[in-house]
Amino acid sequence: MKKVMFGLVVAMAVGLIALPFVSLAQQAGKQGSAMGPGVGYGGRGLQASNLTPEQTQKLQELRQKQWEDTKGLRADLFAKHQDLKGLYLKSDPDTKAIEKLQKEIFSLRQKLQEKNFAFCQEKNRIAPGQCDGSGHGQRGQRGGKYQRDSGPRGGRFNR
């Protein structure tokens, strides 16, 4: 019985010691995540796309311009989402206000989607094949919910 208990304690100690290293490894692997560099290209950046240096530079400039152009829309969308969350959390939610806010959010999303579509078209003019029609670009299999080609790092929202 003592050997079994000792074995369990050793296994737990090894697990606790290994936990920080696993966490660091996961963070290092998230360089292709919504906040990491090179999002939209499988985590390796534009270098993985066989682009010329000129194309890479133009795409980086275009991405930065898109990020700046949509900053206000993204901020408004975030604020409206927070307002909507606040309305839902009230004990007696105002359904008229909720409906109005939902329509405003839909309108903002539509405007953002239109800008993202124009951005995608421009990317394809610089380097054909940069957008696959789904709005995800060449991101490989690592793409996640918030990985889009709309910011300097490819993040969908300013998080």
N, C-alpha and C positions, 0 to 999 in steps of 0.2 A: 504494500500500500504506500509506503514511504517513497519507493522508487517511482511509482506512478505519479504521485503528487509532485515529487522533485522534477520529473519530466515535464509536467504541465507548467510548473513555475518557470523552468528554463525556456520552454516554447513561448510563453507569454512575454518573457523578458526579451527574447530575440525579436519577437514581433514588435514590441514597443520601441526597441532600438532601431529597427528597420523602417518604421513608419515615417520619420522625417526624410529619409532617403527616397522613399517611394513618392512622397509628396513633391520633392524637388525634381524628380524625374518626370513626373506628370507636368509640372510647370514648364520644364524645358521642352517637353513635347508639344506644348500649346503655342508654340510660336506661329502656328497656322490658325490660331483661334481668332475670335472677333477682335481682340485687342493686340494681337501679336503682329510682328512685321511680316509682310509677304502674304497676307490673307488673300485668298482668291487664287492662289497659285500653288496650292498644296503645301504651303508653309515654307517654300524655298524662295519666294520672291519672284520678281520679273525675270531673274537670271535663268529660271527653269523653262522659260518660254521660247528660247532660241530667237530672241529679238535682237535687232541691231541696237547699238548704243543710242542712236538717234530715236528709235522707236521707244526704247525704254525711257528716255528722258521725256519725250512727248507724253507718254502715258502717265508718268509720274506727275507732270505738270497738270495734265488734264484731271487726274484724280484729285489733286490738291484744289484745283479750281472748283470741281464738283463738290468737294467737301465744304469749301467756303460758301458756295452758292446755295447749298441746302441747309446751312447751319441754322438759319432762322426758322425754316420749316420744321426741322428736327426738334428745335427747342420748343416751338409752339405745340408740336405733336406730343412731346413729353409732358408739357404743362397741362394740356387737355386731358391726357391719360391720368395724371395725378388728380385733377379736378373731378374726373369721372369716378375714380376710385373713392375719393372723399364723399361724393354723392351716394355711392352705393353703400358706404359704411354707416350712413346715418340710420337712426332707428326708424324714421319714416321718410324714405327716399322720395324726392320730387321727380315723378316719372316724366313730366314735361321737360324739366331741365336736363334729365338724363338723355331723353330722346334728342333734344337740341344739341347737346354736347356730342352725342354719337354721330350725328350728321356732320358736325364740324370736323370731327376726327376723320370721318370717311372722306370729306373734301380735302383735308390736308394730306391724307394718304394718297389720294388720287393725284394731287399736284406733285407729291414726291415721286410717285411712280412715273409720271410723265417726264420729270427731270431725269430720272434714272434711265428711262428708255432713250432719251436724247443722248445721255452720256454713253450708253452702250453703243449707239449708232456711231458716235464720234470715235469711240475706241476701235470699232471695226474699220473705220476709215484709215486710222493710223496703222493698225496691225490686224488684218483680217483674221477672224477666228477667235478674237478675244472675248466675245459674248456668244453664248450658245443658244440664246433665245429664251432661256429661263431666268435670266438676270443674275446668274451665278458666275459667269465668266469661266476661266480655266482654273478651277480650284481642285480638281482631282477628287478623290474619294474622301478627303478629310473634311469637307465642307460641313458646316453646321447651320443651325437656324439663323444666326445673326451674321453669317458670312456673306457679304455682298460687296460689290465693287463700287461703293459710293463714297468712300472716304480715303484719306491718305494711307490708311492701313487696311482699307476694305471693309470697315465695320459698318453695319447698317444704322445703328443708333450711336449717338454720342454718349458712350458710357464710360 
